[in-house]
Amino acid sequence: IGRLRSIAEHFAVTYQDELNSTREVKTGWLERFFVAPHNVGFHLSHHKYPNVPFYNLPSLHESLKDKGLLENAQINSSYLLPYRHSVLKDMLTVGPEAKSKTSSAA
């Protein structure tokens, strides 16, 4: 699960800039428990500020969002659940532009 989650955090994103080279996934409690423990869904916040401890990542995310620093970021609401902004939906419906950038970046 950890390996798939790690791949999902960098797959099917546009790689236009730092905000689009990984994603932020704000999961519900069920996915947090089984898929993304220790706030690992706040992957973009972690990339921007790697010294922030995992328990402060949600407040860091909110602070960055309040300051408008995540306006163009890839933010999803789930990894697997069939929500409108899930990572799974992004992976299944990724456009040719993102696919070519994803395959060339690998």
Residue, then its C-alpha position, 0 to 999 in steps of 0.5 A: i500500500g505504501r509503495l502504491r501511495s508513493i507512486a500515486e503522489h507523483f503520477a498523473v500530475t502536470y510537472q509544470d512547476e513545484l506545485n504540480s510535481t506532487r500532490e496534496v491528498k486531504t483524506g478522510w479518517l478511513e484512508r488516513f488510517f489504512v493508506a496514509p498514516h502520519n499525514v503522508g497525504f500532505h506530500l506537497s507541504h512536506h516537499k516544500y518544508p521537509n523539516v516540519p514534523f508530520y503532526n504539524l503538516p495539516s496546520l502547515h497546509e492550512s497556513l499555505k492555503d490561507k496565504g494563497l501559496l497553494e492556488n495552482a497546487q494539485i490537491n485531491s480529496s481521496y486516494l481511492l474513493p470515487y470522489r470527484h477529486s480522487v487520485l484514482k480518478d486522476m490516474l484513470t482520466v489523465g490527459p495525453e499532455a500529462k501522460s507524456k510528461t509523466s512518462s518522460a519524467a520517469 
